[in-house]
Amino acid sequence: MTSAETQRATATQTEPTPPTADRRRWFALAIVMTAAFMDLVDVTIVNIAIPSIQRDAGATFGQIQWITAGYALAFAAGLITGGRLGDIHGRKRVFLIGIGGFTLASALCGFAANSEMLVASRLLQGAMAALMVPQVLSIVHATFPAHERGKVFGLFGAVVGLGAVTGPLLGALLTEWNLFGLEWRPIFLINLPVGIAGLILGSRFITESKAPKALKLDLVGVALVTLGLLMLLYPLTRGRELGWPTWGYVSMAGALVVLAALVAYERRKATRDGSPLIELSLFKVKSFAAGIAVQTVFGVALGIFFLVWTMYMQFGLGWRPLKAGLTGIPFSIAVSTAAGLSVQKLVPRFGRKVLQAGALVMAIGVLLYMWESAHYGLSIEPWQMALPLIVMGAGMGLIVAPLTDAILSEVPREHSGSASGLISTVQQMGNALGLGLVSVVFFGVIDDRLSEGARGPAVGAAFADGFQHALGWVAAVMGAIFLLMFALPRRPAQHVEGAADVPSPTAEKEPALVS
């Protein structure tokens, strides 16, 4: 997904506090919040429609992975650059380009003639989201005076929570209804009227703003990051279907060379003009380096779980989209509830222990889900899944809300912008990598369990085995995250003297708006 942390990749410079504007600023708020909601929903809405896409478009499982991972990869690669483009050329202008491009890409997804076109359109959609999303809180910062921003960011937290619940349900309903015989296509086409309205109203009501001293673009850095990840992800997603050819292993090894070249280039760029894509000096801060590792690995775990979970319920258990979508409601509610408690009550008192407890609780929920899946087999029902999903959701909620603050606690204030943007980026990159690893931890198991032409209960049993195997990987990842969290600060950010002042995205106070 996208999360509240993603929105923090915004302006690098703090601008003068805007004067209290006319009532049009509330229209502007509604427009940018709607765009943020559209992105959040679009990330989650696709998973629930995957079986319909696979049947109707004839997509292979590798292409299914790219339909989800391609969006995350394009979004991650362009996120920091999208924020800087807004700082340089104007947040309103870049936002309108982003929402217009996102709408066009949604139309291309909805009218895709084949699975290849759908994958390409999803890549474009992710790239346009990378232009649109970073402008949201920058525009709010430039439009609203400081005393009103607490209320505004409280509304934003509600939008994030609503998006998490709405996406799967909306995807399930649109797929079930099969509007005009279009199967899965309305999950993308629904963006068209929303995007067009946002484009028209945004051009009228949003006030233009720029950063006084924006950082320069680092397009070479973006190219190297994208190339390195493509060289890693493409063989992972396609290797199984092609019999794991030699070129795949060569490509994955070459990805490490490209990423090493990225590090060398970023060092030179930091020395030359002070505007690298990645501020490497941040990794000298132990808590930041460990936190980035936590964020990346956590993204991997979530990328694996959500795609595999959808496959298990619909392909393995044979559930209809609506039944699968409704099953996730307890999880979403638990995440939202635990996130609020962690920020407001628990972290100020117990600090890092809350995040570590979250990792352990989520691991327990995963193991409980594994046991129930094996115990009840193909006759398992949604109500039997509720307990492990609630436990998993509670654990996730204890992590996601305070994690950004914990990572930034010991980062020097002048680097908080670069650090926050990097956190959002690696989260998306981890998600894309997790989606790529589904070939290894899920589909590989299914291939071993199924003979040619297998049907009926044998298919369901193979998907259940694959699901349990993938959950074992997720539980192991949560254990690794628990250990990595020992490098995070013991106390919340506000208790570390001289730390970067970046409050939680769910706190009702003014966040640091950074790029």
C-alpha positions as CSV (number, residue, x, y, z in Angstrom):
1,M,0.0,0.0,0.0
2,T,0.3,3.3,0.2
3,S,0.4,4.7,3.7
4,A,0.6,7.9,5.5
5,E,4.4,7.8,5.4
6,T,4.2,7.9,1.6
7,Q,2.7,11.4,1.7
8,R,5.7,12.8,3.6
9,A,7.9,12.8,0.5
10,T,7.1,16.5,-0.1
11,A,8.7,19.9,0.1
12,T,12.4,20.3,1.1
13,Q,12.1,23.8,2.4
14,T,9.7,25.3,5.0
15,E,7.9,28.2,3.5
16,P,6.4,31.2,5.3
17,T,3.2,30.3,7.1
18,P,0.3,30.9,4.6
19,P,-2.2,33.5,5.6
20,T,-5.7,32.5,6.4
21,A,-7.2,32.0,3.0
22,D,-10.7,32.2,1.7
23,R,-13.1,29.2,1.8
24,R,-11.7,27.9,-1.5
25,R,-8.9,26.2,0.5
26,W,-11.4,23.7,1.8
27,F,-12.3,22.8,-1.8
28,A,-8.6,22.4,-2.5
29,L,-8.3,20.1,0.5
30,A,-11.2,18.0,-0.7
31,I,-9.6,17.6,-4.1
32,V,-6.1,16.6,-2.9
33,M,-7.6,14.2,-0.3
34,T,-9.7,12.6,-3.0
35,A,-6.6,12.1,-5.1
36,A,-4.8,10.5,-2.1
37,F,-7.8,8.3,-1.4
38,M,-7.9,7.3,-5.1
39,D,-4.2,6.1,-4.9
40,L,-4.8,4.3,-1.6
41,V,-7.8,2.5,-3.0
42,D,-6.1,1.6,-6.3
43,V,-3.3,-0.2,-4.5
44,T,-5.7,-2.5,-2.6
45,I,-8.5,-2.8,-5.1
46,V,-6.5,-4.7,-7.6
47,N,-5.6,-7.7,-5.4
48,I,-9.2,-8.8,-4.9
49,A,-9.9,-8.8,-8.7
50,I,-6.7,-10.8,-9.6
51,P,-8.5,-14.1,-10.2
52,S,-11.0,-12.3,-12.5
53,I,-8.1,-10.6,-14.4
54,Q,-6.3,-14.0,-14.7
55,R,-9.4,-15.7,-16.2
56,D,-10.6,-12.9,-18.5
57,A,-7.3,-11.5,-19.7
58,G,-5.5,-14.8,-19.8
59,A,-2.7,-13.4,-17.7
60,T,0.0,-15.8,-16.4
61,F,0.9,-15.8,-12.7
62,G,4.1,-14.0,-13.6
63,Q,2.1,-11.2,-15.3
64,I,-0.3,-11.1,-12.3
65,Q,2.8,-10.4,-10.1
66,W,3.8,-7.6,-12.4
67,I,0.4,-6.0,-12.4
68,T,0.9,-5.4,-8.7
69,A,4.7,-5.2,-8.4
70,G,5.0,-2.9,-11.4
71,Y,2.9,-0.3,-9.8
72,A,4.9,-0.4,-6.6
73,L,8.2,-0.3,-8.5
74,A,7.3,2.7,-10.6
75,F,5.8,4.5,-7.6
76,A,8.9,3.9,-5.5
77,A,11.4,4.9,-8.3
78,G,9.6,8.2,-8.9
79,L,8.5,9.2,-5.5
80,I,11.4,11.5,-4.4
81,T,11.7,12.9,-7.9
82,G,8.0,13.7,-8.0
83,G,8.3,15.7,-4.8
84,R,11.3,17.6,-6.1
85,L,9.5,18.4,-9.4
86,G,6.7,19.9,-7.4
87,D,9.2,22.0,-5.4
88,I,10.8,23.3,-8.6
89,H,8.0,23.7,-11.1
90,G,5.0,24.2,-8.7
91,R,3.0,21.8,-6.6
92,K,-0.3,22.6,-8.3
93,R,1.1,22.1,-11.8
94,V,2.8,18.8,-11.0
95,F,-0.3,17.6,-9.1
96,L,-2.5,18.3,-12.1
97,I,-0.1,16.5,-14.4
98,G,0.0,13.6,-12.0
99,I,-3.8,13.3,-11.6
100,G,-4.4,13.7,-15.3
101,G,-1.8,11.0,-16.1
102,F,-3.2,8.7,-13.4
103,T,-6.6,9.1,-14.9
104,L,-5.3,8.3,-18.4
105,A,-3.4,5.3,-17.2
106,S,-6.5,4.1,-15.4
107,A,-8.4,4.3,-18.7
108,L,-5.6,2.3,-20.4
109,C,-5.8,-0.3,-17.6
110,G,-9.6,-0.5,-17.9
111,F,-9.5,-0.9,-21.7
112,A,-6.4,-3.1,-21.9
113,A,-6.6,-5.4,-24.9
114,N,-4.3,-8.0,-23.3
115,S,-2.3,-8.7,-20.2
116,E,0.9,-7.2,-21.6
117,M,-1.0,-3.9,-22.1
118,L,-2.3,-4.1,-18.6
119,V,1.1,-4.5,-17.1
120,A,2.5,-1.5,-19.1
121,S,-0.5,0.6,-18.1
122,R,0.0,-0.3,-14.4
123,L,3.7,0.8,-14.7
124,L,2.5,4.2,-16.1
125,Q,-0.2,4.5,-13.4
126,G,2.5,4.0,-10.7
127,A,4.7,6.6,-12.3
128,M,1.9,9.1,-12.4
129,A,1.0,8.4,-8.8
130,A,4.6,9.3,-8.0
131,L,3.9,12.7,-9.4
132,M,0.5,13.2,-7.8
133,V,0.9,11.8,-4.2
134,P,3.9,13.8,-2.9
135,Q,2.1,17.0,-3.7
136,V,-0.8,16.3,-1.4
137,L,0.7,17.4,1.9
138,S,2.9,20.1,0.2
139,I,-0.3,21.7,-1.1
140,V,-1.9,21.5,2.4
141,H,1.2,23.0,3.9
142,A,1.2,25.9,1.5
143,T,-2.6,26.5,1.7
144,F,-3.4,26.2,5.4
145,P,-2.0,28.3,8.3
146,A,-0.3,26.3,11.0
147,H,-3.2,26.5,13.5
148,E,-5.5,24.7,11.1
149,R,-3.2,21.9,10.1
150,G,-3.9,19.7,13.1
151,K,-7.5,19.4,12.0
152,V,-6.5,18.9,8.4
153,F,-4.1,16.0,9.2
154,G,-6.6,14.4,11.5
155,L,-8.9,14.3,8.4
156,F,-6.1,12.8,6.4
157,G,-5.6,10.0,9.0
158,A,-9.3,9.2,8.6
159,V,-8.9,9.1,4.8
160,V,-6.0,6.7,5.1
161,G,-8.1,4.4,7.3
162,L,-11.1,4.6,5.1
163,G,-9.0,3.8,2.0
164,A,-7.6,0.6,3.7
165,V,-11.1,-0.7,4.3
166,T,-12.8,0.6,1.1
167,G,-10.4,-0.8,-1.5
168,P,-11.0,-4.5,-1.0
169,L,-14.7,-4.1,-0.6
170,L,-15.1,-1.8,-3.6
171,G,-13.0,-4.2,-5.7
172,A,-15.1,-7.1,-4.6
173,L,-18.4,-5.3,-5.4
174,L,-17.3,-4.1,-8.8
175,T,-16.0,-7.5,-9.7
176,E,-19.1,-9.3,-8.4
177,W,-21.5,-7.0,-10.2
178,N,-19.8,-7.5,-13.5
179,L,-21.1,-4.1,-14.7
180,F,-22.0,-4.1,-18.4
181,G,-20.2,-7.4,-18.7
182,L,-16.9,-5.7,-18.2
183,E,-15.7,-8.2,-15.5
184,W,-12.7,-6.6,-13.6
185,R,-12.4,-3.5,-15.8
186,P,-14.6,-1.2,-13.6
187,I,-12.0,-1.3,-10.8
188,F,-9.9,0.9,-13.0
189,L,-12.6,2.8,-14.9
190,I,-14.1,4.1,-11.7
191,N,-11.1,6.4,-11.5
192,L,-12.1,8.3,-14.7
193,P,-15.0,10.5,-13.4
194,V,-13.1,11.1,-10.1
195,G,-9.9,12.0,-11.9
196,I,-11.6,14.3,-14.4
197,A,-13.4,16.1,-11.7
198,G,-10.2,16.5,-9.7
199,L,-8.4,17.8,-12.7
200,I,-11.1,20.4,-13.5
201,L,-11.7,21.5,-9.9
202,G,-8.0,21.4,-9.0
203,S,-7.1,23.8,-11.7
204,R,-9.6,26.3,-10.3
205,F,-9.3,25.9,-6.5
206,I,-5.7,24.9,-5.8
207,T,-3.2,27.7,-5.2
208,E,0.2,27.4,-6.8
209,S,3.3,27.2,-4.6
210,K,7.0,26.3,-5.0
211,A,9.9,25.7,-2.6
212,P,12.2,28.7,-2.3
213,K,15.3,26.5,-2.6
214,A,14.4,23.2,-4.1
215,L,17.0,20.4,-4.5
216,K,18.0,19.5,-8.0
217,L,16.8,16.4,-9.8
218,D,18.9,13.3,-9.8
219,L,17.6,11.5,-12.9
220,V,20.7,9.3,-13.1
221,G,20.1,8.1,-9.6
222,V,16.5,7.3,-10.5
223,A,17.6,5.4,-13.6
224,L,20.2,3.3,-11.7
225,V,17.7,2.4,-8.9
226,T,15.0,1.4,-11.5
227,L,17.5,-0.6,-13.6
228,G,18.9,-2.4,-10.6
229,L,15.4,-3.4,-9.3
230,L,14.2,-4.4,-12.7
231,M,17.3,-6.7,-13.1
232,L,16.4,-8.2,-9.8
233,L,12.6,-8.4,-10.0
234,Y,12.1,-9.5,-13.6
235,P,14.0,-12.8,-13.3
236,L,12.2,-13.5,-10.0
237,T,8.7,-13.1,-11.5
238,R,9.4,-14.8,-14.8
239,G,12.1,-17.3,-13.8
240,R,9.7,-20.0,-12.6
241,E,7.6,-19.9,-15.8
242,L,10.8,-20.1,-18.0
243,G,12.4,-22.8,-16.0
244,W,14.9,-20.6,-14.2
245,P,17.2,-19.9,-17.1
246,T,20.9,-18.9,-16.7
247,W,20.3,-15.3,-17.9
248,G,18.0,-14.8,-14.9
249,Y,20.8,-15.6,-12.4
250,V,23.2,-13.4,-14.4
251,S,20.7,-10.5,-14.3
252,M,20.1,-10.8,-10.5
253,A,23.9,-10.8,-9.9
254,G,24.2,-7.8,-12.3
255,A,21.6,-6.0,-10.2
256,L,24.1,-5.9,-7.3
257,V,26.7,-4.4,-9.6
258,V,24.2,-1.7,-10.7
259,L,23.3,-0.9,-7.1
260,A,27.0,-0.6,-6.2
261,A,27.4,1.8,-9.1
262,L,24.4,3.8,-7.6
263,V,26.2,4.1,-4.3
264,A,29.4,5.4,-6.0
265,Y,27.5,7.8,-8.1
266,E,25.4,9.2,-5.2
267,R,28.6,9.8,-3.2
268,R,30.0,11.9,-6.1
269,K,26.8,13.8,-6.6
270,A,26.5,14.6,-2.9
271,T,30.0,16.1,-3.1
272,R,29.4,17.9,-6.3
273,D,26.0,19.7,-5.8
274,G,24.5,18.4,-2.5
275,S,21.3,17.0,-4.1
276,P,21.7,13.2,-4.3
277,L,18.7,11.0,-4.6
278,I,19.9,9.1,-1.6
279,E,21.7,10.9,1.2
280,L,24.3,8.2,2.1
281,S,25.6,10.0,5.2
282,L,22.2,9.1,6.8
283,F,23.3,5.5,7.0
284,K,26.0,6.5,9.5
285,V,23.1,6.9,12.0
286,K,22.7,3.4,13.4
287,S,19.0,3.8,14.2
288,F,18.2,5.2,10.7
289,A,20.2,2.4,9.0
290,A,18.4,-0.3,11.1
291,G,15.0,1.4,10.6
292,I,15.4,1.5,6.8
293,A,16.2,-2.2,7.0
294,V,13.1,-2.7,9.1
295,Q,10.9,-0.7,6.7
296,T,12.3,-2.6,3.6
297,V,11.9,-6.1,5.1
298,F,8.4,-5.2,6.5
299,G,7.5,-4.1,2.9
300,V,8.7,-7.5,1.7
301,A,6.5,-9.4,4.2
302,L,3.4,-7.4,3.3
303,G,4.0,-7.8,-0.4
304,I,4.2,-11.6,0.0
305,F,1.2,-11.8,2.4
306,F,-1.5,-9.8,0.6
307,L,-1.0,-11.3,-2.8
308,V,-0.8,-14.9,-1.5
309,W,-3.8,-14.3,0.8
310,T,-5.9,-13.3,-2.2
311,M,-4.8,-16.3,-4.3
312,Y,-5.5,-18.7,-1.4
313,M,-9.0,-17.5,-0.7
314,Q,-10.2,-17.3,-4.3
315,F,-8.1,-19.9,-6.2
316,G,-7.5,-22.3,-3.4
317,L,-10.8,-22.1,-1.4
318,G,-12.9,-21.1,-4.4
319,W,-14.5,-18.1,-2.6
320,R,-16.2,-15.3,-4.6
321,P,-14.6,-11.8,-4.5
322,L,-17.2,-10.4,-2.1
323,K,-16.7,-13.2,0.4
324,A,-12.9,-12.7,0.2
325,G,-13.2,-8.9,0.5
326,L,-15.5,-9.1,3.6
327,T,-13.1,-11.5,5.3
328,G,-10.5,-8.8,5.5
329,I,-12.6,-6.3,7.5
330,P,-11.5,-7.5,11.0
331,F,-7.9,-7.1,9.9
332,S,-8.4,-3.5,8.7
333,I,-10.3,-2.5,11.8
334,A,-7.6,-4.0,14.0
335,V,-4.8,-2.2,12.2
336,S,-6.6,1.2,12.6
337,T,-7.4,0.7,16.2
338,A,-3.9,-0.5,17.2
339,A,-2.3,2.3,15.2
340,G,-4.2,4.9,17.2
341,L,-3.5,3.3,20.5
342,S,0.2,2.9,19.8
343,V,0.8,6.6,18.9
344,Q,-1.5,8.2,21.5
345,K,-1.0,5.9,24.5
346,L,1.6,3.2,24.2
347,V,4.7,4.6,22.5
348,P,5.0,7.7,24.7
349,R,5.1,5.3,27.7
350,F,6.9,2.2,26.5
351,G,8.9,3.4,23.5
352,R,10.6,0.9,21.3
353,K,9.1,-2.1,23.1
354,V,5.7,-1.3,21.5
355,L,7.2,-1.8,18.0
356,Q,8.9,-5.0,19.0
357,A,5.7,-6.2,20.6
358,G,4.0,-5.5,17.3
359,A,6.5,-7.7,15.4
360,L,6.0,-10.5,17.9
361,V,2.2,-10.2,17.9
362,M,2.0,-10.1,14.1
363,A,4.3,-13.2,14.0
364,I,1.9,-15.0,16.4
365,G,-1.1,-14.1,14.3
366,V,0.7,-15.5,11.2
367,L,1.5,-18.8,13.0
368,L,-2.1,-19.0,14.2
369,Y,-3.3,-18.5,10.7
370,M,-0.9,-21.3,9.5
371,W,-2.3,-23.7,12.1
372,E,-5.9,-22.9,11.3
373,S,-5.4,-23.3,7.5
374,A,-3.8,-26.7,8.1
375,H,-6.4,-27.8,10.8
376,Y,-9.6,-26.8,8.9
377,G,-8.3,-27.4,5.4
378,L,-10.5,-26.4,2.5
379,S,-13.6,-26.2,4.7
380,I,-12.3,-23.2,6.7
381,E,-14.8,-20.3,6.9
382,P,-14.3,-16.5,7.3
383,W,-15.3,-16.4,10.9
384,Q,-12.6,-19.0,11.7
385,M,-10.0,-16.6,10.1
386,A,-11.2,-13.6,12.2
387,L,-9.0,-14.3,15.2
388,P,-5.6,-14.7,13.4
389,L,-6.5,-11.7,11.2
390,I,-7.3,-9.5,14.3
391,V,-4.0,-10.6,16.0
392,M,-2.0,-9.9,12.8
393,G,-3.8,-6.5,12.3
394,A,-3.1,-5.5,15.9
395,G,0.6,-6.3,15.5
396,M,0.8,-4.4,12.2
397,G,-1.0,-1.4,13.7
398,L,1.6,-1.3,16.6
399,I,4.3,-1.0,14.0
400,V,3.1,1.1,11.1
401,A,2.1,4.3,12.9
402,P,5.2,5.0,15.1
403,L,7.9,3.4,12.9
404,T,8.7,6.5,10.9
405,D,9.2,8.6,14.0
406,A,11.4,5.9,15.5
407,I,13.6,5.8,12.4
408,L,13.9,9.6,12.3
409,S,14.5,10.1,16.0
410,E,18.3,10.5,15.8
411,V,18.5,11.9,12.3
412,P,19.9,15.5,12.2
413,R,17.1,18.0,11.6
414,E,18.6,19.3,8.4
415,H,18.5,15.9,6.8
416,S,14.9,15.0,7.9
417,G,13.6,15.7,4.4
418,S,15.9,13.3,2.6
419,A,15.4,10.7,5.3
420,S,11.6,10.8,5.2
421,G,11.5,10.6,1.5
422,L,13.8,7.6,1.5
423,I,11.7,5.8,4.1
424,S,8.6,6.1,1.8
425,T,10.6,4.9,-1.1
426,V,12.2,1.8,0.4
427,Q,8.8,0.8,1.8
428,Q,7.4,0.6,-1.8
429,M,10.6,-1.1,-3.0
430,G,10.3,-3.7,-0.3
431,N,6.7,-4.3,-1.3
432,A,7.7,-4.8,-5.0
433,L,10.5,-7.2,-3.9
434,G,8.0,-9.2,-1.8
435,L,5.6,-9.4,-4.7
436,G,8.5,-10.7,-6.9
437,L,9.4,-13.3,-4.2
438,V,5.9,-14.8,-4.4
439,S,7.2,-16.9,-7.3
440,V,9.7,-18.6,-5.0
441,V,7.8,-18.9,-1.7
442,F,4.3,-19.7,-3.1
443,F,4.1,-20.7,-6.8
444,G,7.1,-22.9,-6.5
445,V,5.4,-24.9,-3.8
446,I,2.2,-25.2,-5.9
447,D,4.2,-26.4,-8.9
448,D,5.7,-29.2,-6.7
449,R,2.3,-30.2,-5.4
450,L,0.4,-30.3,-8.7
451,S,0.6,-32.8,-11.6
452,E,-0.2,-31.8,-15.1
453,G,-4.0,-31.3,-15.6
454,A,-4.8,-31.5,-11.9
455,R,-8.3,-30.1,-11.0
456,G,-10.7,-29.7,-8.1
457,P,-9.6,-30.5,-4.5
458,A,-6.1,-31.2,-5.6
459,V,-5.7,-27.6,-6.8
460,G,-7.2,-26.3,-3.6
461,A,-4.9,-28.4,-1.5
462,A,-1.9,-27.2,-3.4
463,F,-2.8,-23.5,-2.9
464,A,-3.4,-24.2,0.8
465,D,0.1,-25.7,1.1
466,G,1.6,-22.8,-0.8
467,F,-0.2,-20.4,1.5
468,Q,1.1,-22.1,4.6
469,H,4.6,-22.2,3.2
470,A,4.5,-18.5,2.4
471,L,3.1,-17.7,5.9
472,G,6.2,-19.5,7.3
473,W,8.4,-17.0,5.4
474,V,6.4,-14.1,6.7
475,A,6.7,-15.3,10.3
476,A,10.4,-15.7,9.9
477,V,10.6,-12.1,8.4
478,M,8.7,-10.8,11.5
479,G,11.3,-12.5,13.7
480,A,14.1,-10.7,11.8
481,I,12.3,-7.4,12.2
482,F,12.0,-7.9,15.9
483,L,15.8,-8.3,16.2
484,L,16.5,-5.3,13.9
485,M,14.4,-3.1,16.1
486,F,16.9,-3.4,18.9
487,A,18.9,-0.8,17.0
488,L,16.0,1.7,17.1
489,P,16.0,4.4,19.9
490,R,14.5,3.2,23.2
491,R,12.3,6.3,23.6
492,P,10.0,8.2,21.2
493,A,11.4,10.9,19.0
494,Q,10.2,13.8,21.3
495,H,12.4,12.4,24.1
496,V,15.6,12.4,22.1
497,E,17.4,15.7,22.5
498,G,18.3,17.4,19.2
499,A,16.5,14.9,17.0
500,A,14.6,15.7,13.9
501,D,11.1,16.9,14.8
502,V,8.9,14.7,12.6
503,P,5.7,13.7,14.4
504,S,3.6,10.7,13.7
505,P,1.4,10.8,10.6
506,T,-1.6,10.0,12.9
507,A,-0.8,12.7,15.5
508,E,-3.1,15.7,15.4
509,K,-0.3,18.3,15.1
510,E,1.7,19.8,12.3
511,P,3.9,17.2,10.6
512,A,7.3,18.0,9.1
513,L,6.8,18.3,5.4
514,V,9.8,17.1,3.7
515,S,11.0,15.6,0.4
